[in-house]
Structure formats: structure tokens, C-alpha cells
Amino acid sequence: MTGTSEVPHASTLESLLFALLYSLPEYARGIVVRRPLMTRLIARVGAQAAAQRLCMRLRVRHGGRSIYVRGPRGKVLVLLAQGDVERVLGGSDSVFSLRTEEKWRGFSPLQPDSLLLSRGETRKDRRRFNSAVLGRASGELAPRIDQVMAEELDGVLGRGPGPVDWAGLRGGYDRAVLRLVLGDAARDDVRILAAVNALRREGNWLGLRLPRPGRTRRLRAVVTSGIERHLAAATAGGLAVLGRSPTSLSGSLANFAAEAPTTARTCPAGQVPHWLMALEGIGSTVLGPTLALIAGHPEHYERARSEARATSSDRRHLRACLNESLRLWPLVATLPRVVTEPTGWHDGTLPAGTDILIPVAVHSRNPQIGYADHFTPQAWLDGRAEADWSIVPFSAGPAHCPGSDLGITVAASALATLLRQYDFRPVGPRLGPGRLLPKALDPFTLRLSVEPTVL
């Protein structure tokens, strides 16, 4: 049978509710970078919990199948069935393309030449480059990551008891990110990260406000010129540019990028903004919730502290805690895709141009997951979470993030550095055992008490 008649359609009321309870809060919170005020408001009013309940009702009402809802640009296929999530994420990323109209509007101000927004042979080329650099770094860079984190986070939270200074922590972490991505000479080049985040905030509007092309060009010039300068310095012939010794630039993604094979399609400098964006995002929105979860669960806290002096390869529990934090509150709550050619779908065919939406945050809290609303790092240690297509904090299949292992390695190193120095206690909200964890969490207003400690 050809056509899309087998895919259920949401009613007008259901489409309206989906827009109000899911799409609008997602847009308000920020598609490219979170807006702190809106993140706080959405968490406070329980919008994510309401969206979860709506999606579960829609799935039951429509027989457990994915459905079409009406969006601003036409109908969108919302994947509510786990089998459909596996079909799309496990399928070809040239057929189920990541470069949707919304994603282009959101991310092109910062990274128009990135892997994220590429298609066809260009995407394959840039995927090879990203995998070569990031895959190599996740193993070879581990000792260097620990060194840099120890240097940048030493005493970052002060020497006396008191509340956690999140701004100070994020400042130290951001300096570490600049060093690990671009080299030691980039440590104080904060203009790059500031311009990256300004372009992310611009992209948050998805083109729905008057464009500011002049401002965008100026900000992108700051990012591009800074990245190109540090990439050049990472090559043997470019060391004199910054007047630094080779050792001052050793151990960075820039070094690995200089050694990775490239073609005319690759655009190495165009890949770096995404690396900066992703690693910075972990520091601003993942470290805090993970610390709060660990501090609120004594059993996991003691295990995490015992791993704080272990080498990177022996931090399995810390890594599991980070992955579990990302399951509970994903960095990317929605994965959009667009169909690029007619493709079979159950008893019908999805036409080219079909927009697809995967509500990751809804699936990762599916009540059918026995530990949906509980902090369960052991699910990552025994393989349950990784085998479940409902749980994809870094996407999955051909579009799986090539830097996921590196990101977890960097975050685990930061946590280990902090746990070696400090003792953390939860203040609010309390995220301990014996209670259901909230569907949404505001990482910008988490409260933890901290005091120096000796392990």
C-alpha cells in the first residue's frame, strides 16, 4: 500500500495541546542554548510533566503508534512508538537527515559548515574527520584532561564552607575547555566562547525575529578568526604565531585536527564551534545536576568519591552517573529529522520532506522503564540503558554523536577533581532516594553546600 493513510492523525484539539504543552515550552526554554529565566519558569510550572502525560495519552489513544500532529509549517510525525524510534535512528542518516529547516535556522548562525548541518558526501567526509579527531582524543587525551582540570579547578570553590559558587565553577571549567579544544594559548581567549554563546542565543529565535546579519557576521568573525589562529598554531609551522613553545600547545583537539586527513570538503575550523558548544554545555547544565544527584544518594556518593583518585579508565561509576543524569534531563530533549526521499513506513510510504520529531525527554521517562523517575546508574553499568532505544542522550545509530565518549570523559574528570577537594551536601531541591525525581530541573538555581575535605 502506498501513501500515509496508515499513520494516525491527531485531532485539531490534540495538535493544539501538543503545541501548547510540548512545542511552545521547548521553544521558550531554548532550542540551541537554554534561557535561564524560561528554564526556571518551565521547571516550576511542571510543563515537562504535562507534556509527558499528553504524549502517553496520545500513544494509548492511537494504539501505541506514532502520529501526525499539525505544526506551524504543516504536519509533523511524532515518534511515540519505540520501534519507530529505532527505525529512524538506526536507519540511514542520509534518508532521515538531521538537517531540518528548524535545525538550520537554529545552528547556522554559529556553525554553517559543521557536520551537524551537512548532507551527502560532505557529511560523510566531515563525519570521518570528526570521528578521527574526537575518537582519538577520548583515549589519548585522558591524562591531559585530568591535568588541565586539576589546574583549572584547583580551589575553584574556595577554602571555606558555604554554597557552591556555580559561576566560579563554570569559569574554571570554560578555561579548561578552551585549553583542551584549542590549546593552552587559548586559555584566556574568552571572546571566542562569548561569541559562540551569543550566536547560540541568536539561533534560539529560529529566524522568528528580524535578522541581524551585521551582528551575526561580526560574532562569527570573532569565532572563526580565533579558531583559525589557534588551529594554525597547533601545526609545526604555526607555533611562532603565538610565540609559544610546542609543549604549551600539546594535548588538544587542535593538535589532533592538524594531524587528521582532510579534503576540500572538510572545513576543519567549521567543526570546532560544535566541539566548544557541546563541551561548554556539559559544564553549564550537566555537572550541577549530576553533583546534586550524587550528593543526594549516599551509596552513589561514596562510590563516586572512591573513584575520584582513580585513573580515567577506572571511573565507570562516575561515567554511569553522568549518563544517568543525561537520561533524566537530556541536553537535547528533542531530535528532529526530515525524510529526504520516499521511504517505506509500516504499510505505507513516507514522502520526501516529511518532518519527524523524536521526543527524547518523553521516551527516557517512559513509565515502562522500571526506573524511569529514579536515579539508577547501575542501569548503565549492567547494559540495560544502552540497549534501550528509549534512552538516547547522544542520539544513536549513524547519527550518534562522535564526541559522546570524550564529553563524558571530560565531565567525569571535572567531577573527580571536585570530589577530591570538596564534600558536597544537598540543600535544594533534594534529589534523594525514596522520591520521584522531577521531570524538569533548573540547573541554574541548584543549591548545594560545599566544604573542603581530605579523602
C-alpha positions in Angstrom: 0.0 0.0 0.0 1.3 3.5 -0.9 0.6 6.7 1.0 0.4 7.7 4.6 -3.2 6.7 5.4 -1.9 4.2 7.9 -0.3 6.8 10.1 -2.9 8.1 12.6 -3.6 11.9 12.7 -4.0 13.8 15.9 -7.2 15.7 16.2 -7.2 19.5 16.0 -7.5 19.7 19.8 -4.7 17.2 20.2 -2.4 19.1 17.9 -3.2 22.3 19.8 -2.4 20.7 23.1 0.8 19.3 21.7 1.8 22.8 20.6 1.0 24.3 23.9 2.4 21.7 26.2 5.3 20.4 24.2 6.5 22.6 21.3 6.0 26.1 22.9 7.8 25.3 26.2 10.7 23.7 24.2 11.0 26.8 22.1 10.7 29.1 25.1 13.4 27.2 27.0 15.8 27.5 24.1 16.4 25.1 21.3 20.1 25.9 20.8 21.0 27.2 24.3 18.9 27.3 27.4 17.4 30.6 28.6 17.8 30.6 32.4 14.7 32.5 33.2 12.4 30.4 31.0 14.1 27.2 32.1 13.3 28.2 35.7 9.7 29.0 34.9 9.1 25.9 32.9 10.5 23.7 35.6 8.4 25.5 38.2 5.1 25.1 36.4 5.7 21.5 35.6 5.4 21.9 31.8 7.6 18.8 31.1 5.4 16.6 33.3 2.3 17.9 31.4 3.9 17.2 28.1 4.8 13.7 29.3 1.2 12.9 30.3 -0.1 14.2 27.0 2.3 12.1 24.9 1.4 9.0 27.0 -2.3 9.7 26.4 -1.8 10.2 22.7 0.1 6.9 22.4 -2.7 5.0 24.3 -5.5 6.6 22.3 -3.8 5.9 18.9 -2.9 2.3 19.6 0.7 2.7 20.6 1.6 4.2 17.3 3.4 7.3 16.2 1.1 10.1 15.0 0.9 13.2 12.8 0.3 16.4 14.6 -0.3 19.7 12.9 2.6 22.2 13.3 3.2 25.8 12.0 4.7 24.6 8.7 2.4 21.6 8.3 2.1 18.1 9.7 4.9 16.5 11.8 5.3 12.8 12.5 5.8 12.5 16.3 7.5 9.2 17.1 5.7 7.7 20.1 6.5 4.1 19.4 9.9 2.8 20.5 10.1 0.6 17.4 9.7 3.7 15.2 12.5 5.5 17.2 14.8 2.6 16.4 13.7 2.6 12.8 14.6 6.2 12.3 17.8 6.5 14.5 19.1 3.1 13.2 18.3 4.0 9.6 20.4 5.9 7.1 21.2 9.5 8.2 21.0 10.4 4.5 17.4 9.3 4.4 16.5 10.5 7.9 18.5 13.7 7.7 19.5 15.8 10.7 19.4 19.0 8.6 15.8 20.1 9.1 14.6 23.6 8.4 14.4 24.4 12.1 17.9 23.0 12.8 19.4 25.1 10.0 17.7 28.2 11.3 18.9 27.5 14.8 22.5 26.4 14.3 23.6 28.1 11.0 24.4 31.4 12.7 27.2 29.6 14.7 28.2 26.6 12.6 27.0 26.7 9.0 29.9 24.4 7.9 29.6 21.8 10.6 28.9 18.1 10.4 25.6 18.7 12.1 24.2 20.7 9.1 25.9 18.7 6.3 24.4 16.3 3.8 25.6 13.7 1.3 29.3 13.3 0.6 30.2 16.4 2.6 28.6 14.9 5.6 30.5 11.6 5.2 33.7 13.5 4.8 33.1 15.6 7.9 31.9 12.6 9.9 35.3 10.9 9.1 37.2 13.9 10.3 35.1 14.4 13.5 35.4 10.7 14.3 39.1 10.7 13.8 39.7 13.7 16.0 37.2 13.0 18.8 37.6 9.2 18.8 41.4 9.6 19.2 41.0 12.3 21.8 38.7 10.2 24.1 41.6 7.8 24.6 44.9 9.6 24.1 43.8 12.8 25.8 42.6 11.3 29.0 45.7 12.1 31.1 45.9 15.6 29.7 42.2 16.2 30.6 42.9 15.2 34.2 45.9 17.6 34.3 44.0 20.5 32.8 41.0 20.0 35.1 43.2 19.8 38.2 44.9 23.0 37.2 41.8 25.0 36.4 39.5 23.6 39.2 42.1 23.7 42.0 40.4 25.7 44.8 37.8 26.9 42.4 35.1 26.7 45.1 37.1 28.5 47.8 38.7 27.2 51.0 35.8 27.6 53.4 32.3 26.1 53.8 29.4 27.7 52.0 27.1 27.4 49.0 28.5 26.3 45.7 29.7 29.2 43.5 28.4 28.0 40.2 29.7 31.0 38.3 33.2 30.4 39.5 33.0 26.7 38.7 31.8 27.4 35.2 34.5 29.9 34.7 37.2 27.4 35.6 35.6 24.7 33.5 35.3 27.0 30.5 39.0 27.8 30.7 39.7 24.1 30.7 37.5 23.6 27.7 39.4 26.3 25.7 42.7 24.7 26.6 41.5 21.1 25.7 39.9 22.2 22.4 42.3 24.9 21.1 45.5 24.6 23.2 46.9 26.2 26.3 47.4 29.5 24.5 43.6 29.8 24.2 43.0 29.7 28.0 42.1 33.3 28.3 40.6 33.8 24.9 37.2 34.1 26.4 36.0 36.2 23.5 35.6 33.0 21.5 33.3 31.3 23.9 31.4 34.6 24.5 30.8 34.9 20.7 29.8 31.2 20.5 27.2 31.7 23.1 25.9 35.0 21.6 25.4 33.2 18.3 23.6 30.3 20.1 21.3 32.8 21.6 20.7 34.3 18.2 19.9 30.9 16.8 17.4 30.3 19.6 14.9 32.5 17.8 14.9 30.1 14.8 14.6 33.1 12.4 11.4 34.3 14.0 12.6 37.8 14.8 14.1 40.4 12.5 17.5 39.1 11.3 20.6 41.0 12.4 23.1 39.9 9.7 25.7 42.5 10.6 25.9 41.4 14.2 25.9 37.8 13.2 28.8 38.4 10.7 30.8 40.2 13.4 30.3 37.5 16.0 31.1 34.7 13.5 34.3 36.6 12.5 35.4 36.5 16.2 34.7 32.8 16.4 36.3 31.9 13.1 39.4 34.1 13.3 40.1 32.9 16.8 39.7 29.2 15.9 41.7 29.5 12.8 44.5 31.3 14.7 44.7 28.5 17.3 44.4 25.7 14.7 47.3 27.3 12.8 49.3 27.5 16.0 48.8 23.8 16.5 50.7 22.9 13.4 54.5 22.8 13.4 54.7 25.8 11.1 52.2 27.8 13.1 53.9 27.7 16.5 55.5 31.0 16.0 52.2 32.7 15.6 51.5 32.9 19.3 55.2 32.8 20.3 54.7 29.7 22.5 56.8 26.6 22.8 55.4 23.3 21.3 54.7 21.9 24.8 52.3 24.8 25.6 50.1 23.7 22.7 50.3 19.9 23.3 47.3 17.8 24.1 44.4 19.5 22.4 41.8 18.7 19.8 43.5 21.3 17.7 46.7 19.1 17.6 44.7 16.1 16.6 42.8 18.1 13.9 46.1 19.3 12.5 47.1 15.6 12.0 43.8 14.2 10.8 43.3 13.7 7.0 41.2 16.3 5.3 39.8 17.1 1.9 38.4 20.2 0.2 35.0 19.4 1.8 36.2 19.1 5.4 36.5 22.7 6.7 38.3 21.8 10.0 37.7 25.2 11.5 33.9 24.8 10.8 33.8 21.7 13.1 35.3 23.4 16.1 32.3 25.6 17.2 30.3 22.4 17.8 33.0 21.0 20.0 33.2 24.1 22.0 29.4 24.3 22.2 29.0 20.7 23.3 31.7 20.7 26.0 30.6 24.1 27.3 27.0 22.8 27.6 28.1 19.9 29.7 29.7 22.3 32.2 26.8 24.7 32.4 23.9 22.2 32.5 25.2 18.7 33.4 27.8 19.0 36.2 25.4 20.6 38.6 22.5 18.1 38.4 25.0 15.2 38.5 26.6 16.6 41.6 23.2 17.1 43.2 22.1 13.6 42.3 25.3 12.0 43.7 25.2 14.1 46.9 21.6 13.1 47.4 22.2 9.4 47.2 24.7 8.3 49.9 25.5 5.0 48.3 26.4 6.5 45.0 28.2 9.4 46.7 30.6 7.1 48.4 31.3 5.2 45.3 31.9 8.4 43.3 34.3 9.7 46.0 36.2 6.4 45.9 36.7 6.8 42.2 37.9 10.4 42.4 41.5 9.4 42.7 41.2 6.6 40.1 42.5 6.9 36.5 40.1 7.9 33.8 39.6 4.3 32.6 38.5 3.3 36.2 35.8 5.8 36.6 33.0 3.6 35.4 30.6 4.6 38.2 31.2 8.4 37.7 30.6 7.9 34.0 27.4 6.0 34.7 26.2 8.8 37.0 26.7 11.3 34.2 24.9 9.2 31.6 22.0 8.7 34.1 21.8 12.5 34.7 21.6 12.9 30.9 18.8 10.3 30.7 16.8 12.1 33.4 17.4 15.6 32.0 18.7 15.3 28.4 20.9 18.1 27.0 18.9 17.7 23.8 15.2 17.0 24.7 14.0 16.6 21.0 15.7 15.1 18.0 14.3 16.4 14.7 14.7 14.6 11.4 13.5 15.1 7.8 12.9 12.5 5.2 14.9 13.2 2.1 13.4 10.5 -0.2 10.3 8.3 -0.2 10.8 5.5 2.2 8.8 2.6 3.5 6.9 3.0 6.7 4.9 0.2 8.1 2.2 -0.4 5.4 2.8 2.8 3.6 5.4 5.3 2.4 6.7 8.5 4.0 7.1 11.1 1.3 10.2 13.2 0.9 10.0 16.3 3.0 8.2 14.6 6.0 9.3 16.2 9.2 9.9 13.9 12.1 10.1 14.7 15.8 11.5 12.3 18.5 10.6 13.5 22.0 13.7 12.1 23.7 12.9 13.5 27.1 9.5 11.8 27.0 10.9 8.4 26.0 13.6 8.4 28.6 10.9 8.8 31.3 8.5 6.2 29.8 6.8 4.5 32.8 7.5 1.2 31.1 11.2 1.8 32.1 11.1 0.4 35.6 13.5 3.1 36.9 12.1 6.0 34.8 11.9 8.5 37.6 14.7 7.3 39.8 18.5 7.8 39.8 19.8 4.4 38.6 23.4 4.5 37.5 23.6 0.7 37.6 21.4 0.6 34.5 24.4 1.9 32.6 26.8 -0.5 34.3 24.8 -3.6 33.5 24.0 -2.6 29.9 20.2 -2.1 30.3 20.2 1.6 29.4 22.5 1.4 26.4 20.4 -1.5 24.9 17.2 0.5 25.2 16.2 2.7 22.2 14.1 4.8 24.5 17.3 6.1 26.1 19.5 8.1 23.6 21.2 11.0 25.4 23.7 11.3 22.5 21.4 10.1 19.7 22.1 6.6 18.2 22.8 4.8 15.0 24.7 6.5 12.2 24.0 9.9 13.7 25.3 9.0 17.1 27.5 11.9 18.5 31.1 11.0 17.7 32.2 13.1 20.7 30.0 11.4 23.3 32.8 9.4 24.9 35.0 12.4 25.0 32.3 14.6 26.6 31.7 12.0 29.4 35.5 11.7 29.9 35.8 15.5 30.3 32.8 15.7 32.7 34.0 12.7 34.7 37.4 14.3 35.1 35.8 17.6 36.3 33.7 15.7 38.9 36.7 13.7 40.1 38.7 16.9 40.5 35.9 18.4 42.6 35.2 15.3 44.7 38.9 15.1 45.6 38.8 18.6 47.1 35.3 19.1 48.5 32.4 17.5 50.4 29.0 18.3 48.9 25.6 18.2 50.7 22.2 18.8 49.0 20.2 21.9 50.0 17.5 22.2 47.4 15.9 20.7 45.5 16.6 17.4 47.3 17.1 14.7 44.7 17.5 11.8 47.1 16.2 8.2 47.1 12.7 7.3 48.0 11.1 10.1 45.9 10.3 10.5 42.3 12.7 12.8 40.5 11.2 15.9 38.8 10.6 15.7 35.0 12.4 19.0 34.6 15.2 20.6 36.6 16.6 24.1 36.6 20.4 23.7 36.6 20.9 27.4 37.1 19.4 27.6 40.6 20.5 24.3 42.1 21.7 24.7 45.7 24.5 22.6 47.2 26.6 23.3 50.3 30.3 22.6 50.0 33.3 22.5 52.3 36.9 21.4 51.7 37.7 17.8 52.5 40.5 15.3 52.5 39.9 11.9 51.1 
